[in-house]
Amino acid sequence: MKTFHKIQLVFIALTLMVINTTYAQQPGLQYFRPNDKNGLNVFEPSKEDTIIFDGLKVRVGGDFAMQFQGLNQSNEAGTLVELGSDFNLPSANLNLDVQVMEGVRMHLRTYLSSRAHNEAWIKGGYMRVDNLDFVKPGFLEGVMKYTSITIGLDEFNYGDAHFRRTDNARGIFNPFVGNYLMDAFSTEAFGEITVQKNGLLAVVGLTNGKLNQNVTVNDNTDNKPSFFGKLGYDKQLNEDLRVRLTGSWYINKGTSTGTYLYGGDRGGSRYYNVLFTVPDVDGNTEGGPRDGQFNARFTKLTALQINPFIKYKGLEFFGIYELADGSNEFTTPQADTEGAFTQIAAEVLYRFGADERFYLGGRYNTVTGKMRESATEDLEISRVNFGGGWYLSKNVLTKVEYMKQQYEGNAWTGRFAGAEFSGVVVEAVISF
């Protein structure tokens, strides 16, 4: 633990030093989403690029996030721990982005500290190819003018919500503290092709369906690849109005893969120690770093996410309509394994001030559905967030929110029956 705190202090010192003295020296990279306010509302990096390649360039960046949390919680049984008001353990990322050659870029992200792991470990990385001149000059130039190829072990491009979520310490793109209830985010071995032309967007890709990689086979192994894709339209119609609408899908038919789409965030939930129970007489307690999120852990999962995004001047809307259904063949009885859930989210923000440095807004998010068809009632979760933020600079964001999350209906049992938590959370984020 002492080593961990030393790593944090060193990272904070390096962060402040780099921001204050060397930020202007960061090299420009091709087809790159900036890791600061300039990357806000950037989804897939554009194929329009003005950066001229003049040799290998290495960009060292990072993220740091700390929250002051003041939440209260309760459930019907009165078994949840009492939460105080204090600082959470900070989280930190180290980012390496390298322009390897003309049109070829590498990304690597390391979680220096996260809620789920005190030690540093690599989240993942990928290589993005935007032209094939390394094969021979001008090779498939007409195709690659609109096409990008991405290969690696990292987050893949299902849905649009993952572009606005907090990735461990990178919270500069998230207007609130928490991510969505069904948080579609996983790091898997993948390859994808993205095509963009005149506002039209198409993505097709393949993953191996596994969060933890291994080549061991046993009697319960039924690995299948995951297929995903996206179709959409994204256009700045005039100076004031931008419209984007996408639909994404994800399909996995294996019984030992595909369970990670809503459970792949190894950084953990952004609300700490919610839904943890008081230790019993034997010292046993319930709770984990992902509590506050929801994952049905379906195998043979099929998911569909539709995302509208509209920005008119300072007014901004982002939405989610998501269907996820699947089964778990290891459940009993075998004849009753099918289930389905629906997620709806609506987020409205108003950005104002010079360069839209300030914002106010709200988010409403619900998940409803059944683990099995035979269930007589739906499981229901709802969350509301109200808050705002201030970009002190392109690299520093402070935000405050009031949130309330409830587990509703009679279908919930145990510590989730009648559970709710609410209160105020303040977060400071540095990204560069």
C-alpha positions as CSV (number, residue, x, y, z in Angstrom):
1,M,0.0,0.0,0.0
2,K,2.9,2.4,0.7
3,T,4.2,1.7,-2.8
4,F,0.8,2.5,-4.2
5,H,0.6,5.9,-2.4
6,K,4.1,6.7,-3.6
7,I,3.0,6.0,-7.2
8,Q,0.0,8.3,-6.7
9,L,2.2,11.2,-5.4
10,V,4.7,10.7,-8.2
11,F,1.9,10.7,-10.8
12,I,0.3,13.9,-9.4
13,A,3.7,15.7,-9.4
14,L,4.4,14.6,-13.0
15,T,0.9,15.6,-14.1
16,L,1.2,19.1,-12.7
17,M,4.7,19.5,-14.1
18,V,3.8,18.4,-17.6
19,I,0.7,20.5,-17.7
20,N,2.5,23.6,-16.5
21,T,5.7,23.3,-18.5
22,T,5.5,21.0,-21.4
23,Y,1.9,20.8,-22.6
24,A,2.5,23.1,-25.6
25,Q,5.3,20.7,-26.6
26,Q,3.0,17.7,-27.0
27,P,3.3,16.4,-30.6
28,G,0.3,16.4,-32.9
29,L,-0.9,13.0,-33.9
30,Q,-2.9,11.9,-37.0
31,Y,-6.6,10.9,-36.6
32,F,-6.4,11.4,-32.8
33,R,-9.0,12.3,-30.3
34,P,-7.5,14.9,-27.9
35,N,-7.4,13.8,-24.3
36,D,-8.7,17.2,-23.0
37,K,-11.7,19.5,-23.6
38,N,-10.9,19.6,-27.3
39,G,-12.0,15.9,-27.4
40,L,-15.4,16.6,-26.0
41,N,-18.2,15.3,-28.2
42,V,-15.7,13.6,-30.5
43,F,-16.9,10.1,-31.3
44,E,-15.0,8.2,-34.0
45,P,-11.9,10.4,-34.9
46,S,-12.5,12.1,-38.3
47,K,-10.8,10.9,-41.4
48,E,-10.0,14.6,-42.1
49,D,-6.6,15.3,-40.8
50,T,-4.1,18.1,-41.2
51,I,-1.1,16.6,-39.3
52,I,1.9,16.0,-41.5
53,F,4.0,13.0,-40.7
54,D,7.6,13.9,-40.2
55,G,8.9,11.0,-38.2
56,L,8.0,8.9,-35.1
57,K,6.3,10.9,-32.4
58,V,5.6,9.8,-28.8
59,R,2.8,11.5,-26.8
60,V,2.9,10.8,-23.0
61,G,-0.4,11.7,-21.3
62,G,-2.4,10.9,-18.3
63,D,-5.5,11.2,-16.2
64,F,-6.1,11.8,-12.5
65,A,-9.5,11.9,-10.7
66,M,-10.6,12.3,-7.1
67,Q,-14.1,12.5,-5.6
68,F,-15.5,13.8,-2.4
69,Q,-18.5,11.5,-1.8
70,G,-21.4,12.3,0.5
71,L,-24.0,9.5,0.0
72,N,-26.6,7.8,2.2
73,Q,-28.1,4.4,1.6
74,S,-30.8,2.1,2.9
75,N,-32.7,-1.1,2.1
76,E,-35.7,-2.9,3.5
77,A,-33.7,-5.2,5.7
78,G,-31.5,-2.4,7.1
79,T,-28.4,-4.5,6.3
80,L,-26.4,-1.9,4.4
81,V,-23.3,-0.2,5.9
82,E,-23.5,3.4,6.9
83,L,-21.7,5.7,4.5
84,G,-19.9,8.8,5.7
85,S,-18.8,11.9,3.8
86,D,-15.1,11.8,2.8
87,F,-12.7,11.5,-0.1
88,N,-12.6,8.3,-2.2
89,L,-9.3,6.7,-3.2
90,P,-8.0,8.6,-6.2
91,S,-7.6,6.9,-9.6
92,A,-4.9,7.5,-12.2
93,N,-4.1,6.5,-15.8
94,L,-0.9,6.7,-17.9
95,N,-1.4,7.0,-21.6
96,L,1.1,6.4,-24.4
97,D,0.1,7.4,-28.0
98,V,2.7,6.9,-30.7
99,Q,2.7,7.9,-34.3
100,V,4.6,5.0,-35.7
101,M,4.5,5.8,-39.4
102,E,2.4,7.7,-41.9
103,G,-1.2,6.9,-41.0
104,V,-0.3,4.3,-38.4
105,R,-0.8,5.1,-34.7
106,M,-0.5,3.0,-31.5
107,H,-2.4,3.6,-28.2
108,L,-1.6,2.1,-24.8
109,R,-3.4,2.9,-21.5
110,T,-2.2,1.8,-18.0
111,Y,-4.3,2.1,-14.9
112,L,-1.8,3.3,-12.3
113,S,-4.5,3.0,-9.7
114,S,-8.2,2.0,-9.8
115,R,-10.9,1.1,-7.4
116,A,-10.7,-2.6,-8.2
117,H,-6.8,-2.8,-8.2
118,N,-4.3,-1.0,-6.1
119,E,-1.4,-2.1,-8.3
120,A,-0.7,-0.7,-11.8
121,W,-1.8,-2.8,-14.7
122,I,-2.4,-2.4,-18.4
123,K,-6.0,-1.7,-19.4
124,G,-5.3,-2.4,-23.1
125,G,-4.1,-1.0,-26.4
126,Y,-4.6,-1.0,-30.1
127,M,-3.1,-0.1,-33.5
128,R,-5.0,2.1,-35.8
129,V,-4.2,2.2,-39.6
130,D,-5.5,5.0,-41.7
131,N,-3.5,4.3,-44.9
132,L,-1.6,1.4,-46.3
133,D,1.4,3.3,-47.7
134,F,3.7,0.9,-45.8
135,V,2.6,-1.8,-48.3
136,K,3.5,0.5,-51.1
137,P,2.9,4.2,-51.8
138,G,-0.7,4.8,-52.7
139,F,-1.9,1.3,-52.0
140,L,-5.7,1.2,-51.9
141,E,-5.6,5.0,-51.5
142,G,-9.2,5.4,-52.7
143,V,-10.5,3.0,-50.1
144,M,-8.3,4.2,-47.2
145,K,-9.4,7.8,-47.8
146,Y,-12.6,6.8,-45.9
147,T,-11.5,3.7,-44.0
148,S,-9.8,3.0,-40.7
149,I,-8.6,-0.4,-39.4
150,T,-8.2,-0.9,-35.7
151,I,-6.7,-4.1,-34.1
152,G,-5.8,-4.7,-30.5
153,L,-7.0,-5.7,-27.1
154,D,-9.0,-2.8,-25.9
155,E,-12.5,-1.3,-25.8
156,F,-14.3,-1.9,-29.1
157,N,-16.8,0.4,-30.8
158,Y,-20.3,-0.8,-29.7
159,G,-22.7,2.1,-29.0
160,D,-21.9,5.7,-28.5
161,A,-22.1,5.8,-24.7
162,H,-18.5,4.6,-24.2
163,F,-17.2,7.8,-25.8
164,R,-18.8,9.8,-23.0
165,R,-18.1,7.5,-20.1
166,T,-15.5,7.7,-17.4
167,D,-12.6,5.3,-18.1
168,N,-11.1,4.8,-14.6
169,A,-9.5,8.3,-14.1
170,R,-10.4,9.8,-17.5
171,G,-13.6,11.6,-16.5
172,I,-13.1,14.7,-18.6
173,F,-15.7,13.7,-21.2
174,N,-18.4,12.6,-18.7
175,P,-20.6,15.5,-17.5
176,F,-21.5,13.5,-14.4
177,V,-19.6,11.3,-12.0
178,G,-21.2,7.9,-12.6
179,N,-21.5,5.9,-15.8
180,Y,-24.7,4.4,-17.1
181,L,-26.5,1.6,-15.3
182,M,-25.9,-0.9,-18.0
183,D,-22.4,0.2,-18.8
184,A,-21.5,-1.2,-22.3
185,F,-17.7,-1.4,-22.0
186,S,-15.4,-4.3,-22.3
187,T,-11.7,-4.9,-23.2
188,E,-11.4,-7.9,-25.6
189,A,-9.1,-9.0,-28.4
190,F,-10.7,-7.4,-31.4
191,G,-10.5,-6.1,-34.9
192,E,-12.8,-3.5,-36.6
193,I,-13.2,-1.6,-39.8
194,T,-14.7,1.9,-39.8
195,V,-15.9,3.8,-42.9
196,Q,-16.8,7.5,-42.8
197,K,-18.0,9.6,-45.8
198,N,-20.0,12.8,-46.0
199,G,-21.5,12.2,-42.5
200,L,-22.3,8.5,-43.0
201,L,-20.7,6.0,-40.7
202,A,-20.4,2.2,-40.8
203,V,-18.5,-0.1,-38.4
204,V,-18.1,-3.8,-38.5
205,G,-15.9,-5.8,-36.1
206,L,-15.1,-9.1,-34.3
207,T,-13.9,-9.9,-30.8
208,N,-13.0,-13.2,-29.2
209,G,-15.7,-12.6,-26.5
210,K,-13.3,-12.9,-23.6
211,L,-12.2,-10.3,-21.0
212,N,-9.4,-12.5,-19.6
213,Q,-7.3,-14.1,-22.2
214,N,-6.1,-17.7,-22.1
215,V,-5.8,-20.8,-24.4
216,T,-6.8,-23.4,-21.9
217,V,-9.7,-25.7,-22.9
218,N,-11.9,-27.6,-20.4
219,D,-15.2,-29.4,-20.4
220,N,-17.2,-26.2,-19.8
221,T,-15.5,-24.3,-22.6
222,D,-17.9,-23.1,-25.3
223,N,-16.1,-20.1,-26.7
224,K,-17.6,-18.2,-29.6
225,P,-16.6,-14.9,-31.2
226,S,-18.6,-11.8,-30.8
227,F,-19.8,-9.8,-33.8
228,F,-20.6,-6.1,-33.5
229,G,-21.3,-3.2,-35.8
230,K,-22.7,0.3,-36.1
231,L,-24.5,2.3,-38.7
232,G,-25.1,6.0,-38.4
233,Y,-25.1,9.6,-39.5
234,D,-23.2,12.5,-38.0
235,K,-23.3,15.9,-39.6
236,Q,-22.6,19.5,-38.6
237,L,-25.6,20.9,-40.6
238,N,-24.7,24.5,-39.9
239,E,-22.7,26.7,-37.5
240,D,-25.2,26.1,-34.7
241,L,-26.6,22.6,-35.3
242,R,-25.1,19.2,-35.2
243,V,-27.1,16.0,-35.5
244,R,-25.9,12.4,-34.9
245,L,-27.9,9.2,-34.9
246,T,-26.4,5.7,-34.7
247,G,-27.5,2.1,-34.1
248,S,-25.2,-0.6,-32.8
249,W,-25.4,-4.3,-32.4
250,Y,-23.5,-7.0,-30.5
251,I,-24.0,-10.8,-30.9
252,N,-22.3,-13.7,-29.1
253,K,-23.7,-17.3,-29.1
254,G,-21.1,-19.0,-26.8
255,T,-22.0,-20.2,-23.3
256,S,-18.6,-19.3,-21.9
257,T,-18.1,-16.0,-23.7
258,G,-20.2,-12.9,-24.2
259,T,-20.9,-12.2,-20.5
260,Y,-18.6,-9.2,-20.3
261,L,-20.3,-6.5,-22.4
262,Y,-21.9,-4.9,-19.2
263,G,-19.3,-6.2,-16.8
264,G,-16.0,-5.5,-18.4
265,D,-15.1,-2.3,-16.5
266,R,-12.3,-3.4,-14.2
267,G,-12.0,0.1,-12.9
268,G,-15.2,-0.4,-10.8
269,S,-18.3,1.7,-10.2
270,R,-17.8,5.4,-9.6
271,Y,-19.9,5.3,-6.4
272,Y,-17.8,3.7,-3.7
273,N,-19.1,1.1,-1.2
274,V,-22.7,1.4,-2.2
275,L,-24.9,-1.7,-1.4
276,F,-22.2,-3.1,0.9
277,T,-23.7,-5.0,3.8
278,V,-22.8,-4.9,7.4
279,P,-20.6,-7.9,8.4
280,D,-22.6,-10.8,9.9
281,V,-21.6,-12.7,13.1
282,D,-19.0,-14.6,11.1
283,G,-17.5,-11.5,9.6
284,N,-19.0,-12.1,6.1
285,T,-20.2,-9.2,4.0
286,E,-21.7,-8.7,0.6
287,G,-20.6,-6.1,-2.0
288,G,-18.1,-5.5,-4.7
289,P,-16.4,-2.8,-6.8
290,R,-19.0,-2.9,-9.5
291,D,-22.1,-2.4,-7.3
292,G,-24.3,0.4,-8.5
293,Q,-24.0,-0.9,-12.1
294,F,-26.1,-3.7,-13.5
295,N,-25.0,-6.8,-15.5
296,A,-27.4,-9.6,-16.1
297,R,-24.4,-11.8,-17.1
298,F,-26.3,-13.3,-20.0
299,T,-24.5,-15.8,-22.2
300,K,-25.6,-16.1,-25.8
301,L,-26.1,-12.3,-25.6
302,T,-27.7,-10.2,-28.3
303,A,-27.7,-6.4,-27.7
304,L,-28.9,-3.4,-29.7
305,Q,-28.1,0.2,-28.7
306,I,-29.6,3.3,-30.5
307,N,-28.0,6.7,-29.7
308,P,-29.3,10.1,-30.7
309,F,-27.1,13.2,-30.2
310,I,-28.2,16.7,-30.9
311,K,-26.3,19.9,-30.2
312,Y,-27.8,23.3,-31.0
313,K,-25.6,26.1,-29.9
314,G,-25.0,25.4,-26.1
315,L,-27.9,23.0,-25.8
316,E,-27.0,19.3,-25.9
317,F,-29.0,16.1,-25.8
318,F,-27.7,12.5,-25.7
319,G,-29.9,9.4,-25.4
320,I,-29.7,5.7,-25.1
321,Y,-32.4,3.1,-26.1
322,E,-30.9,-0.4,-25.5
323,L,-32.2,-3.9,-25.7
324,A,-30.2,-6.9,-24.3
325,D,-31.5,-10.4,-24.3
326,G,-29.9,-13.7,-23.7
327,S,-29.7,-16.9,-21.8
328,N,-27.5,-18.8,-19.4
329,E,-27.4,-22.5,-20.1
330,F,-25.8,-23.3,-16.8
331,T,-28.9,-22.1,-14.9
332,T,-31.6,-24.5,-13.6
333,P,-34.1,-25.4,-14.9
334,Q,-32.7,-25.6,-18.4
335,A,-36.1,-24.9,-19.9
336,D,-36.3,-21.4,-18.3
337,T,-33.1,-19.6,-19.2
338,E,-34.2,-16.8,-21.4
339,G,-34.3,-13.2,-20.2
340,A,-34.2,-9.6,-21.5
341,F,-33.6,-6.1,-20.3
342,T,-34.3,-2.6,-21.7
343,Q,-32.2,0.5,-20.8
344,I,-33.4,4.0,-21.5
345,A,-31.3,7.1,-20.8
346,A,-31.7,10.8,-21.6
347,E,-29.2,13.5,-20.9
348,V,-29.8,17.2,-21.4
349,L,-27.0,19.8,-20.9
350,Y,-26.6,23.5,-21.4
351,R,-23.0,24.7,-22.0
352,F,-22.3,28.4,-21.6
353,G,-19.6,31.0,-21.0
354,A,-16.5,31.6,-23.0
355,D,-15.7,28.5,-25.0
356,E,-18.5,26.8,-23.2
357,R,-16.4,26.4,-20.0
358,F,-19.5,25.9,-17.8
359,Y,-22.4,23.5,-18.0
360,L,-25.6,22.6,-16.1
361,G,-27.7,19.5,-16.8
362,G,-29.5,16.4,-15.8
363,R,-29.6,12.7,-16.7
364,Y,-32.3,10.1,-16.2
365,N,-31.5,6.4,-16.6
366,T,-33.6,3.3,-16.1
367,V,-33.2,-0.5,-16.6
368,T,-36.2,-2.9,-16.5
369,G,-36.5,-6.5,-17.4
370,K,-36.4,-10.2,-16.3
371,M,-33.6,-12.6,-15.7
372,R,-36.1,-15.4,-16.7
373,E,-39.3,-15.4,-18.7
374,S,-41.2,-17.1,-15.9
375,A,-40.5,-14.2,-13.5
376,T,-43.8,-12.6,-12.5
377,E,-42.4,-9.1,-12.1
378,D,-39.7,-7.0,-13.7
379,L,-36.5,-6.0,-12.0
380,E,-36.4,-2.2,-12.1
381,I,-33.5,0.3,-11.4
382,S,-33.7,4.0,-11.8
383,R,-31.1,6.8,-11.4
384,V,-31.4,10.6,-11.7
385,N,-28.4,13.0,-11.8
386,F,-28.5,16.8,-11.6
387,G,-25.4,18.9,-11.6
388,G,-22.9,21.0,-13.4
389,G,-19.2,21.6,-14.1
390,W,-16.5,24.1,-14.8
391,Y,-13.5,23.6,-17.1
392,L,-10.9,25.6,-15.4
393,S,-8.7,25.0,-18.4
394,K,-8.7,22.5,-21.3
395,N,-7.1,20.0,-19.0
396,V,-8.9,20.5,-15.6
397,L,-12.6,19.9,-14.9
398,T,-14.5,20.2,-11.6
399,K,-18.0,18.9,-11.4
400,V,-20.7,18.5,-8.7
401,E,-23.8,16.4,-8.9
402,Y,-26.8,15.2,-6.8
403,M,-27.7,11.7,-7.6
404,K,-30.4,9.2,-6.5
405,Q,-30.6,5.5,-7.4
406,Q,-33.4,3.1,-6.5
407,Y,-34.1,-0.6,-6.8
408,E,-37.9,-0.7,-7.3
409,G,-40.5,-3.5,-7.3
410,N,-41.0,-6.7,-5.5
411,A,-38.7,-8.8,-7.7
412,W,-35.5,-7.7,-5.9
413,T,-34.3,-9.9,-3.0
414,G,-31.6,-9.8,-0.4
415,R,-29.6,-6.6,0.0
416,F,-31.2,-5.1,-3.2
417,A,-34.8,-5.3,-1.9
418,G,-36.0,-1.7,-1.4
419,A,-32.4,-0.4,-1.8
420,E,-31.6,3.1,-2.6
421,F,-28.7,5.5,-2.2
422,S,-28.5,9.3,-2.8
423,G,-26.5,12.4,-2.1
424,V,-23.9,14.7,-3.4
425,V,-20.6,13.9,-5.1
426,V,-17.9,16.4,-6.1
427,E,-15.2,15.3,-8.6
428,A,-12.0,16.9,-9.8
429,V,-10.4,15.6,-13.1
430,I,-7.1,16.3,-14.8
431,S,-6.4,15.0,-18.3
432,F,-3.7,15.8,-20.8
